[in-house]
Amino acid sequence: MNRPPPPAAGGAFGRRAIRAVAAIEALKGAVVLLAASGLLSLVHRDLHAMAAALVAHAHLNPAAHYPRIFVDAASHLDSANLRWLALGAAVYALLRLAEAWGLYRERGWAELLAAASGALYVPVELFELVRRPGWLGVALLTVNLAVVAVMLRALAARRESGALHDRRR
């Protein structure tokens, strides 16, 4: 029997909020997938020369602390490391894209994944906010807490309707 998904927590607002989170997750996945593609384009390139040219183009002193760290880090990256970084980025991107698809399709597993992955960042954001207070940290923490709250509310509504244990969802 094909049961329709339970109404999203908060009705139309809850559905719109979940779809907004889905859009954000899809955007994150697409950006990281582009970054992975960019990393792969650097395989078999002289990264030290590219980093030095970038530092020179930005009119930075290559002997200064941060530009030197950047050039040294680039010179230590080899093709194998770039491939591993690109693979990790691609896996992360695919996870975000799958989460976005699941949220858009109102799947319980995606709501659980979104709540868990959002909750993982809260302690880090709190630590950073205590370490370096600022409006950006407050905004990120607020948005992340809102995402977690929306997902927990959707999961609670799903549980009340009995759809949480439906294997198809």
ZADO-1210 file (C-alpha; in nm, 4 decimals, padded with zeros to 6 digits):
<atoms>
<atom x="00.0000" y="00.0000" z="00.0000" code="MET" pos="1"/>
<atom x="00.1398" y="00.3363" z="-00.1000" code="ASN" pos="2"/>
<atom x="00.0795" y="00.5738" z="00.1885" code="ARG" pos="3"/>
<atom x="00.1197" y="00.9479" z="00.1248" code="PRO" pos="4"/>
<atom x="00.3827" y="01.1232" z="00.3340" code="PRO" pos="5"/>
<atom x="00.2586" y="01.2785" z="00.6568" code="PRO" pos="6"/>
<atom x="00.1848" y="01.6465" z="00.6462" code="PRO" pos="7"/>
<atom x="00.5013" y="01.8422" z="00.7102" code="ALA" pos="8"/>
<atom x="00.5351" y="01.9895" z="01.0563" code="ALA" pos="9"/>
<atom x="00.3772" y="02.3319" z="01.0489" code="GLY" pos="10"/>
<atom x="00.1707" y="02.2613" z="00.7356" code="GLY" pos="11"/>
<atom x="00.2605" y="02.4625" z="00.4275" code="ALA" pos="12"/>
<atom x="00.5236" y="02.6595" z="00.6193" code="PHE" pos="13"/>
<atom x="00.6929" y="02.3375" z="00.7304" code="GLY" pos="14"/>
<atom x="00.6926" y="02.2009" z="00.3765" code="ARG" pos="15"/>
<atom x="00.8396" y="02.5277" z="00.2437" code="ARG" pos="16"/>
<atom x="01.1034" y="02.5278" z="00.5180" code="ALA" pos="17"/>
<atom x="01.2044" y="02.1698" z="00.4354" code="ILE" pos="18"/>
<atom x="01.2192" y="02.2556" z="00.0642" code="ARG" pos="19"/>
<atom x="01.4353" y="02.5597" z="00.1452" code="ALA" pos="20"/>
<atom x="01.6758" y="02.3346" z="00.3374" code="VAL" pos="21"/>
<atom x="01.6724" y="02.0965" z="00.0387" code="ALA" pos="22"/>
<atom x="01.7705" y="02.3847" z="-00.1904" code="ALA" pos="23"/>
<atom x="02.0545" y="02.4864" z="00.0408" code="ILE" pos="24"/>
<atom x="02.1826" y="02.1289" z="00.0580" code="GLU" pos="25"/>
<atom x="02.1625" y="02.0963" z="-00.3218" code="ALA" pos="26"/>
<atom x="02.3577" y="02.4204" z="-00.3602" code="LEU" pos="27"/>
<atom x="02.6226" y="02.3000" z="-00.1138" code="LYS" pos="28"/>
<atom x="02.6505" y="01.9714" z="-00.3012" code="GLY" pos="29"/>
<atom x="02.6857" y="02.1449" z="-00.6383" code="ALA" pos="30"/>
<atom x="02.9522" y="02.3858" z="-00.5100" code="VAL" pos="31"/>
<atom x="03.1564" y="02.1049" z="-00.3541" code="VAL" pos="32"/>
<atom x="03.1204" y="01.8973" z="-00.6718" code="LEU" pos="33"/>
<atom x="03.2601" y="02.1917" z="-00.8691" code="LEU" pos="34"/>
<atom x="03.5466" y="02.2179" z="-00.6203" code="ALA" pos="35"/>
<atom x="03.6207" y="01.8467" z="-00.6642" code="ALA" pos="36"/>
<atom x="03.6282" y="01.8974" z="-01.0407" code="SER" pos="37"/>
<atom x="03.8649" y="02.1889" z="-00.9921" code="GLY" pos="38"/>
<atom x="04.0944" y="01.9746" z="-00.7794" code="LEU" pos="39"/>
<atom x="04.1043" y="01.7095" z="-01.0497" code="LEU" pos="40"/>
<atom x="04.2016" y="01.9741" z="-01.3045" code="SER" pos="41"/>
<atom x="04.5164" y="02.0410" z="-01.0990" code="LEU" pos="42"/>
<atom x="04.6454" y="01.6828" z="-01.1267" code="VAL" pos="43"/>
<atom x="04.9834" y="01.6699" z="-01.3057" code="HIS" pos="44"/>
<atom x="05.0283" y="02.0462" z="-01.2783" code="ARG" pos="45"/>
<atom x="05.3139" y="02.2378" z="-01.1158" code="ASP" pos="46"/>
<atom x="05.1231" y="02.3564" z="-00.8098" code="LEU" pos="47"/>
<atom x="05.4235" y="02.5340" z="-00.6596" code="HIS" pos="48"/>
<atom x="05.4583" y="02.7529" z="-00.9702" code="ALA" pos="49"/>
<atom x="05.0807" y="02.8141" z="-00.9789" code="MET" pos="50"/>
<atom x="05.0748" y="02.9156" z="-00.6114" code="ALA" pos="51"/>
<atom x="05.3766" y="03.1446" z="-00.6556" code="ALA" pos="52"/>
<atom x="05.2103" y="03.3069" z="-00.9595" code="ALA" pos="53"/>
<atom x="04.8874" y="03.3577" z="-00.7622" code="LEU" pos="54"/>
<atom x="05.0787" y="03.5209" z="-00.4749" code="VAL" pos="55"/>
<atom x="05.2619" y="03.7473" z="-00.7232" code="ALA" pos="56"/>
<atom x="04.9356" y="03.8330" z="-00.9018" code="HIS" pos="57"/>
<atom x="04.7810" y="03.9365" z="-00.5695" code="ALA" pos="58"/>
<atom x="05.0847" y="04.1604" z="-00.5042" code="HIS" pos="59"/>
<atom x="05.1672" y="03.9740" z="-00.1838" code="LEU" pos="60"/>
<atom x="05.5160" y="03.9364" z="-00.0446" code="ASN" pos="61"/>
<atom x="05.6101" y="03.5687" z="-00.1026" code="PRO" pos="62"/>
<atom x="05.8434" y="03.5840" z="00.1973" code="ALA" pos="63"/>
<atom x="05.5638" y="03.6932" z="00.4307" code="ALA" pos="64"/>
<atom x="05.4197" y="03.4348" z="00.6700" code="HIS" pos="65"/>
<atom x="05.0824" y="03.3449" z="00.5131" code="TYR" pos="66"/>
<atom x="05.1840" y="03.3578" z="00.1458" code="PRO" pos="67"/>
<atom x="05.4839" y="03.1365" z="00.2309" code="ARG" pos="68"/>
<atom x="05.2545" y="02.8854" z="00.4079" code="ILE" pos="69"/>
<atom x="05.0275" y="02.8824" z="00.1004" code="PHE" pos="70"/>
<atom x="05.3144" y="02.8257" z="-00.1450" code="VAL" pos="71"/>
<atom x="05.4717" y="02.5571" z="00.0765" code="ASP" pos="72"/>
<atom x="05.1390" y="02.3752" z="00.1155" code="ALA" pos="73"/>
<atom x="05.0839" y="02.3820" z="-00.2601" code="ALA" pos="74"/>
<atom x="05.4296" y="02.2400" z="-00.3246" code="SER" pos="75"/>
<atom x="05.3587" y="01.9439" z="-00.0939" code="HIS" pos="76"/>
<atom x="05.0404" y="01.8417" z="-00.2767" code="LEU" pos="77"/>
<atom x="05.0968" y="01.5651" z="-00.5265" code="ASP" pos="78"/>
<atom x="04.8597" y="01.4028" z="-00.7752" code="SER" pos="79"/>
<atom x="04.7658" y="01.1200" z="-00.5374" code="ALA" pos="80"/>
<atom x="04.6721" y="01.3652" z="-00.2598" code="ASN" pos="81"/>
<atom x="04.4694" y="01.5734" z="-00.5036" code="LEU" pos="82"/>
<atom x="04.2813" y="01.2649" z="-00.6191" code="ARG" pos="83"/>
<atom x="04.2004" y="01.1676" z="-00.2581" code="TRP" pos="84"/>
<atom x="04.0855" y="01.5217" z="-00.1808" code="LEU" pos="85"/>
<atom x="03.8691" y="01.5234" z="-00.4932" code="ALA" pos="86"/>
<atom x="03.7246" y="01.1825" z="-00.4046" code="LEU" pos="87"/>
<atom x="03.6396" y="01.2981" z="-00.0519" code="GLY" pos="88"/>
<atom x="03.4792" y="01.6148" z="-00.1879" code="ALA" pos="89"/>
<atom x="03.2796" y="01.4140" z="-00.4423" code="ALA" pos="90"/>
<atom x="03.1512" y="01.1739" z="-00.1746" code="VAL" pos="91"/>
<atom x="03.0513" y="01.4682" z="00.0461" code="TYR" pos="92"/>
<atom x="02.8795" y="01.6355" z="-00.2505" code="ALA" pos="93"/>
<atom x="02.6884" y="01.3197" z="-00.3397" code="LEU" pos="94"/>
<atom x="02.5744" y="01.2862" z="00.0222" code="LEU" pos="95"/>
<atom x="02.4475" y="01.6466" z="00.0183" code="ARG" pos="96"/>
<atom x="02.2739" y="01.5969" z="-00.3175" code="LEU" pos="97"/>
<atom x="02.1096" y="01.2741" z="-00.1972" code="ALA" pos="98"/>
<atom x="01.9977" y="01.4539" z="00.1193" code="GLU" pos="99"/>
<atom x="01.8529" y="01.7371" z="-00.0901" code="ALA" pos="100"/>
<atom x="01.6635" y="01.4899" z="-00.3100" code="TRP" pos="101"/>
<atom x="01.5306" y="01.3081" z="-00.0036" code="GLY" pos="102"/>
<atom x="01.4190" y="01.6306" z="00.1631" code="LEU" pos="103"/>
<atom x="01.2469" y="01.7488" z="-00.1530" code="TYR" pos="104"/>
<atom x="01.0682" y="01.4144" z="-00.1786" code="ARG" pos="105"/>
<atom x="00.9813" y="01.4322" z="00.1962" code="GLU" pos="106"/>
<atom x="01.1680" y="01.1180" z="00.2964" code="ARG" pos="107"/>
<atom x="01.2158" y="01.0434" z="00.6655" code="GLY" pos="108"/>
<atom x="01.5750" y="00.9245" z="00.6224" code="TRP" pos="109"/>
<atom x="01.6657" y="01.2617" z="00.4707" code="ALA" pos="110"/>
<atom x="01.5061" y="01.4523" z="00.7577" code="GLU" pos="111"/>
<atom x="01.7016" y="01.2375" z="01.0023" code="LEU" pos="112"/>
<atom x="02.0239" y="01.2908" z="00.8060" code="LEU" pos="113"/>
<atom x="01.9663" y="01.6671" z="00.7910" code="ALA" pos="114"/>
<atom x="01.8951" y="01.6880" z="01.1653" code="ALA" pos="115"/>
<atom x="02.2015" y="01.4794" z="01.2540" code="ALA" pos="116"/>
<atom x="02.4411" y="01.6530" z="01.0163" code="SER" pos="117"/>
<atom x="02.3169" y="01.9941" z="01.1245" code="GLY" pos="118"/>
<atom x="02.3483" y="01.9057" z="01.4920" code="ALA" pos="119"/>
<atom x="02.7090" y="01.7960" z="01.4397" code="LEU" pos="120"/>
<atom x="02.8091" y="02.1539" z="01.3542" code="TYR" pos="121"/>
<atom x="02.6431" y="02.3205" z="01.6551" code="VAL" pos="122"/>
<atom x="02.9256" y="02.2535" z="01.9075" code="PRO" pos="123"/>
<atom x="03.1871" y="02.3737" z="01.6580" code="VAL" pos="124"/>
<atom x="02.9880" y="02.6879" z="01.5855" code="GLU" pos="125"/>
<atom x="02.9413" y="02.7541" z="01.9581" code="LEU" pos="126"/>
<atom x="03.3146" y="02.7095" z="02.0187" code="PHE" pos="127"/>
<atom x="03.3977" y="02.9498" z="01.7346" code="GLU" pos="128"/>
<atom x="03.1399" y="03.1992" z="01.8590" code="LEU" pos="129"/>
<atom x="03.2920" y="03.1978" z="02.2073" code="VAL" pos="130"/>
<atom x="03.6430" y="03.2200" z="02.0623" code="ARG" pos="131"/>
<atom x="03.5651" y="03.4944" z="01.8100" code="ARG" pos="132"/>
<atom x="03.2257" y="03.6582" z="01.8650" code="PRO" pos="133"/>
<atom x="03.0735" y="03.8196" z="01.5605" code="GLY" pos="134"/>
<atom x="02.7535" y="03.8647" z="01.3647" code="TRP" pos="135"/>
<atom x="02.8492" y="03.6007" z="01.1067" code="LEU" pos="136"/>
<atom x="02.8948" y="03.3341" z="01.3756" code="GLY" pos="137"/>
<atom x="02.5619" y="03.4281" z="01.5332" code="VAL" pos="138"/>
<atom x="02.3893" y="03.4123" z="01.1938" code="ALA" pos="139"/>
<atom x="02.5399" y="03.0714" z="01.1073" code="LEU" pos="140"/>
<atom x="02.4489" y="02.9272" z="01.4458" code="LEU" pos="141"/>
<atom x="02.0950" y="03.0669" z="01.4234" code="THR" pos="142"/>
<atom x="02.0360" y="02.9251" z="01.0742" code="VAL" pos="143"/>
<atom x="02.1822" y="02.5887" z="01.1731" code="ASN" pos="144"/>
<atom x="01.9687" y="02.5680" z="01.4867" code="LEU" pos="145"/>
<atom x="01.6626" y="02.6597" z="01.2796" code="ALA" pos="146"/>
<atom x="01.7411" y="02.3809" z="01.0313" code="VAL" pos="147"/>
<atom x="01.7814" y="02.1286" z="01.3126" code="VAL" pos="148"/>
<atom x="01.4562" y="02.2477" z="01.4752" code="ALA" pos="149"/>
<atom x="01.2622" y="02.2202" z="01.1476" code="VAL" pos="150"/>
<atom x="01.3952" y="01.8693" z="01.0862" code="MET" pos="151"/>
<atom x="01.3226" y="01.7535" z="01.4413" code="LEU" pos="152"/>
<atom x="00.9725" y="01.8937" z="01.4140" code="ARG" pos="153"/>
<atom x="00.9195" y="01.7123" z="01.0823" code="ALA" pos="154"/>
<atom x="01.0486" y="01.3888" z="01.2354" code="LEU" pos="155"/>
<atom x="00.8141" y="01.4312" z="01.5333" code="ALA" pos="156"/>
<atom x="00.5180" y="01.4847" z="01.2990" code="ALA" pos="157"/>
<atom x="00.6224" y="01.1797" z="01.0994" code="ARG" pos="158"/>
<atom x="00.6459" y="00.9737" z="01.4175" code="ARG" pos="159"/>
<atom x="00.3029" y="01.0861" z="01.5357" code="GLU" pos="160"/>
<atom x="00.1534" y="00.9823" z="01.2033" code="SER" pos="161"/>
<atom x="00.3259" y="00.6428" z="01.2230" code="GLY" pos="162"/>
<atom x="00.5226" y="00.6969" z="00.9012" code="ALA" pos="163"/>
<atom x="00.8625" y="00.6950" z="01.0728" code="LEU" pos="164"/>
<atom x="00.8820" y="00.3158" z="01.0710" code="HIS" pos="165"/>
<atom x="00.7477" y="00.2746" z="00.7171" code="ASP" pos="166"/>
<atom x="01.0352" y="00.1091" z="00.5292" code="ARG" pos="167"/>
<atom x="00.9470" y="00.2819" z="00.2030" code="ARG" pos="168"/>
<atom x="01.0016" y="00.6261" z="00.3538" code="ARG" pos="169"/>
</atoms>
